[in-house]
Amino acid sequence: MKLRLILATCALVAAPTLGLAMGCSDHGDQASMSCAQGMVLDAATGTCVTQTTS
């Protein structure tokens, strides 16, 4: 009986820890990017380029 209680306690203590260790993996390749002032993001290349004015 004492062994079962110890094993149950260990399982309950370890469960949240293992859940946190998996992290948040459902974001995929999403990332936010910002460019410096005077630059804009070029969607085709995914890089910052100098903003041109018309």
C-alpha positions, 0 to 999 in steps of 0.5 A, a space after each residue: 500500500 505504501 509503495 502504491 502511494 509513493 508511485 502515485 505521488 511521483 506520477 502526480 508530481 511529474 505530470 506537470 513537469 513533463 507537460 511543460 518540458 514539451 513546450 509550445 510547439 503549435 506555432 509552426 514557422 510563424 515569426 514576427 519580424 520588424 524592419 528598421 526605420 526607413 525600411 520595409 519587409 520585401 515579401 518575396 525575399 523575406 528581407 528588409 529593403 530600403 523604402 522607396 518613395 514615388 
